[in-house]
Amino acid sequence: MAAAAPLAAGSSLSLQLERQRARTWLGIRIAAAFPVLGWPLAFLIGDGSETRDSIGGFLLIAGIIGLFTTWVFIRDWQRGFAGKLLDVVAAEQPGLVHIDGQRQVAARAALTSGDIDITAFQGVGLVEPFATAQVEHVLSGPVGRVPFLLTEVRLVNQEGYQVFRGALAGFATGRGGEAITVVGRDWGLIGNAVARFGSTIERVTLEDPTFEAIFEAYGTDQVEARVVLTTTMLERLRALDTLARGLSFRCAFAGGRILLAFPGMRWRPSWWLVARPLAGWVTDYRQWLETLIRLPSRIIEVLALAPSARSGATSPAGPARPLAAAPAPVSVTAAADEPFTGGLSRIVAGVGMALIYIASGTLFGGLAAFFGWMILREEGWSAIVGNPFMPMIALGLLYGIGAVGFGAMRLFTFVRTWRGPLRGLTASGWPGARRRT
């Protein structure tokens, strides 16, 4: 990778980034002026005449376009600025490679080959099953002879909905058996029950009550889990949790790998910084990126994965074992901020039809029950056979019961599968697991 220019005050790169920020900020203000000024003006101009209403309609459409353009300007600036800064800081770390997600061939190669690949995160209790990985940035390279991968990524399931957005990290340690051990934050009795809903994976009791209040551990092999989760390892995981600032930090020990997920971790600058000159914030942002880029080596240090920390180790870490189940292929693409694919859209799609069925069944079934009760009250039980409206009432009741039941089933299915990474794990490992050849 070509050496990047240092980001010093007055340097060519610093001046280039400041000019880019200033141009972007100017474009945002111009684009934002269309909805801010155009929409009120459109309502003032429109008076019912064809010409004035046409002008008002044009201003309304121009405002919508301006609003969308503002969003595009901000996202492009954030992505581009983060990429340039990552190039600068990564160039200072020997052996470290930064790959922008827009370089799809290089990003795909980094995420689908070597000892650590994106498929290693399938079915290990860290993220929900996914079909596509939309990549923002990738950092890769050996750290202390330990191959690692650190990527900011958006994972999308088969239905096209986002199931994870944040950072994933993986390290090939060459140690560990075929079992899976998962450690995450303790979210309390109800939170933990929801997290493992639908899974038969066994909970691992941590001997130290201090860590019991912090972590919740699960494992497919109790013996191996206790070998891995020593007091020292739990202390290092707590230090890693503090270091990464990941409130939903979760890690898995599987197949000679240590895999980590940091939901919500984003590497781009906050959108509102585009309005401020670089001199007021770029130093702090660069320091944050440097901390992020040093995260792999700190993880190696904190988790004691370096060869010098391994008893009797004089050679690089051995190859990671293939995981027990062959994961489905994953498509790797560049990052895309697609509308209507986030968590809210997924909730609406998953719950909306279920609620419609329940509401429809309740309405028609309730009306049928009400009128049936009125007829029985007036005519007695003999009306069941003699009254001509009873067949329609019976159909209404059947429809109501069926619709409510169907909607409840869909709602239950959605709740069971919503954000439940642990659900794919059982006490014996992956469902239908088989060893790769």
N, C-alpha and C positions, 0 to 999 in steps of 0.2 A: 504494500500500500504506500502510495506516495506520501511523503512527509507533508503535514499540514502546516500552514503558517501559524506562528504563535499569536494568541489573542492578547496582545498588549495594547495599552492605550496609545492611540495614534498609529498603530500598525495598519497595513493595507487591508487585512482581513477585518479588523475592528471597524475601519471606515466603511468597508463594503457592507458589513452587517448593519451598521447604523443607517446607511443610505437606503438599504432594503427595507428596514423597519419604517423609516420616514415615508418612503413611497407607499408602503402598505397602509400606513396610518392615514395618509392623504386619500388613498383610494377608498378606504373604509368610510371616511367622513363624507366623501362624495356619494358613495352608494347609499349610505344611511340617510342622506338628505332626501332621497326620493320618497321613502315611506314617512319620514318625520314631517316633511313639508307637503308632500304630494297628497297624502290621504286626507288631512283636514281641508286642503284646498279643493279636492275633488268633491267633498260634500257641500262646500260653499258654492262651487260653480254650478253643480247640477240643479236645474230648476224645472225640469220636465221637458224642455225643448230638445230636439234631436241633436243639434250641434253641441250644446253645452253638456248634455249627458254623455256624448261621445268623448268629449275632452275629459270629463270626470272619470269615465271608465278607463281611458288611457292612463290617467294619473294613478288610478288604483292598481292597474296591471304593472305600471312602471315601479310602483312602490314594492310590490311583491318581488319583482325581479331584483330591485335594489337590496331588499332584505336578504334574499338568497345569495346575492353577490357578496354582501358583507360577510356572511358566514363562510363562503369559499375563501375570501381573502384571509380571514383569520386562521382557518385550518391550514391553508397552504403555508402561511408564514410560520405557524407553530411547527409544522412538520419539517420544513426546510431549515429553520433555525436550529432545531434540535439535532438534525443530521449534521450540520456544519460543526456545531460544538462538539458532538460526539467524535467526529473525525479528528478534531484538534486534540481532544483529551486522550483518545485511544492511541494516537500516534506517539504519545509520550510513554506508553506502556509496552515494553518489549514483548513481541509475540502476539499481541492482541490485535484482533481484526474486527473492524466495525463494518457491517453491511447494511445499507439502507434497504428497507423493504421494497422500494421501487425497483431495485435491481433484482428482479424476480428469479433469474437463473441462479445467481450467487446465493440469494436467500434460501431458495429451495434446496440447493445442494447442502448448505450449512444445516438445515433443519431435517434433512432426510437421509443423511449419511453419517458415518462415523460411529463412535461408541455411544453418543448421545443423539437421539433424533426425537422429533416431535411425537412420534407414535408411542414413545415410552411413557407418555403421560396418560394414555388411554387405559382406563380400567384399573387404576391404582389408588382410587379414592381421593384424588386431588381436584379433578374437574369432571364435569359431566361429559358423556360421550360426545364427540364432535367429528364433523366431516371435513371442515375447512379451517385452515389457520391463516388469518389475514395478518401479515407481518408489518410492523412499524420499523423495528430495528433489531439487529442481531449482533451480539458480541460473542466471539468464540476464540478459542485458542487454549493450549495447555497452560495450566497454572501449577507450578511445582510438580510437573510431570503428570498432573491429573487433568484429563480432558474435561472441558466444561462447555456449557452453552447457556447463555443468558439472553433472553429475547423479550421484547415488548410485543404482545400479540393479542389479537381478538379471535376467539374461537367461536365458530358457528356450527350449529347442529344440522342434521339432515333436512330439517324443515326450514332452514334459513334463519333461525333465530340465534341471537348471541347467547352463549352459555358461560362465557368467561371473558373478562378484559382485564389485563394487568401484565405482570411479568412472570415468566417461568424460568427456572434455573435447573440445570441438571449436571451431575458430576459422575463420571465413571470411575468408581473406586476399585472395582475388581474384587470386592469383598462382599460376603453375605450369601445366604442360601437362596432357595426358590420361594421362600415365604415373603409375604408383604407385611410391613409394619407401618402404620399411618399415625402421625402425631399432629394434632391441631389444637386450636384454642378451646378451652372449656367454656361453653356458652350456657351452662346451667342445666338443670334437669330437663326442662322443656326443650331448650335449644338443642341439646345433644340428642334427645329423642327424635326431633324433627330431622336432624342431620343424618341419622342412621336409619330413618324410616324405610322399611322394605328390605333392609339388609340383615343377614344373619351373622355378619362378622362379629367376632367376639371382642369384648372390651378387655383391654389389658390394664390391670391394676398397678398403679405406680406406688412403689413402696414408700416414697417420701411424701408426706402430706402437703409439703410446700409446693411440690410440682403438681399434685393432684388438684390444687386450686387454680393452676394455670393451664395445664394441658389435659387433653383427653386423648387417650391412645387406644388403637385397635390393631389387631393382628390376626393373621391366618395361622400362626404358629406361636403359641404362648411361650414356649421355651426360647425360640430364636428372638422373639420380641423382647424378652427380659435380658437376653445377651446383648442386644443392641441398645436398649434404653437403660443404660447405667446412669448412676447419679451424675457422673462427669458429663455424659452425653446430654442429659437433660439440662444441665447448667449451660452447656454450649448452645443448645437450642434456645434457651431463654435469652442468652446474649445475642444470638442471631436475630431473634424476634425484635429485640430492642434496636439492633443495628439497622434492620430493614424497615422499621416502622410499619410493619404489616399487621394490622389488627386482626386480619383473617388469615394470618400466616399458617400454612400447612405444609408438611413434608412427608415423604414416603421413602422407605428403604425397601428397594425391590430389585432383584436380579443384578446385584453388583452395582447398583446405582443409588445415588441420593438425589431425589427429585423434590423441588420446592415450588410452591405457587404463592404469589403475592397479589391477590385480587386488588384492583384499583390503583396499582402503581403505574403512573404515567411519567414519561420522560420529557414531554414537551413543556415549554413554559406556559404559564397561565395566560389566558387570552387577553386579559386586561393590561398585560405588560407591554403590548404593542403601542400603547399610548404614552409610554414613558421612555425617555432616552436611555440608551444602553448603559451609560455611565452610572446610572442610579441603581442598577440591579444585576448587570451581567456577571459581576465578580461573584456574587452569592450564588447565582445560578450555575456558574462554572464549577464552583466548589461542590455544589450538590451533585453535579454530573461526575466529578472526580470521585466523590464518595460512592456513587453508583457503580462506576467502572472498577473501583477497587473492591466492590462487593464480592466478586468471585474469589479473589485472593484472601479476603477477610473470612469468607465462608470456609475456605480450605484451612485457614488458621484456626477459626473458632471451632470447627468440627474436627480438627486434628486429622485432616486427611493427607497432609503432606507426607512424602516417603520418610522424612526424618522422624516424624511422629509415630510411625508404625514400627512396632517392635520387629527388629531384624530385617526391615525392608531396605533393600539396596538397589532395587530396579523399579522402573515405572509401574504404575498400577496396571494390573492385568486387565484383559478385555472384559467388558461387562457381559453378563450372561444374557442370552435371549430370554425375554419374558415368557412365562408359561403359556400364555395364549397369544396366538398370532393376531395382532390388532388389524382392523380394517385400514386400507390405504387412506391417507389424509392428503387433501389438496392444499397446496401452499400457494397463496397469492399475495399481492401487495395489499397494504391496508386500504380499506374503503369504509367511509362513514355512510353506510346505507341507512336511509330512513325506514322506520317501521320494522326494525329488526331487533330493537333493544328489549330490555326487561318489561317495560310497560306494554309494548306491542305484543309480547309473548303472553303476558297475563290476559290481555283483552282477547287474543285469539284462543287461549286455552280455557278461559272462564266464561267468555261472552256467550257462546252457543250453549254451554251447560246451563247458564242462568236463564237463557231464553226458554230452553226446554222446561226448566223448573217453573218459571213464571207462567208459561203457557199451560202446563199441566195443572198448576194450582188454580189458574183462572177458570179453565173449562171444567176441570174436575170439581172445583168448588161450586160453580154454578149448577152443575148436574146434581151434586149432593144437596144443594139448597132446594132446588125444585122437586127433587125426589122426596125430600123430607116434608115439603109442603103438601104434596099429593098424598103421601102416607098419612099425614095428620088429618087431612080432610076425608079421605076415603077408606082408610084402614089398610091392612095388609092385603086385602083382596085386590087392591089396585095394582099389585105387582103383575098380576096376570091380565086383569081386565082393562087397565088404562092404556090407551094407544101411545102415550108419550113415554112410557117406561122403557121401551127398547132404545130410544134416543138417549134417555138418561143413563141407561146401563152403558152404552157406548161412550158417553161423556166421562163416566166414572172410570172405565177401562183406559181411555186415553189419558186421563189425568194421572192415574197410578203409573201407567207406562212411561209417560213423558217425565214425570218427577223422578222415577227410578232411573231412567236413562240419563237424565241430566245429573243426578247424584253420582252415578257411576263415572261419567266423564269428569266431574269435579274431583272425585276421589282419585282418579287416574292422574289428573293434572297435579294434585297436591303430592301424590306419591313420587312423581318424577321431577318435580320442580326443585332445582338446585340441590340435588341429592347425590353428590359424587360417590358417596359410600355405598349407594344402593347396588352397584355392580359387583360388590365384593361379598363373598359368603365365607363361612367358616373354613371352607376348603379351598378358597381362592376364587379365581374367575369362573363364572358359569361356563361349563363345557370346555374347561381349560385343557390344552394339550401341549406337549412339548414340541418346540420347533425342531426341525431336522436340519 
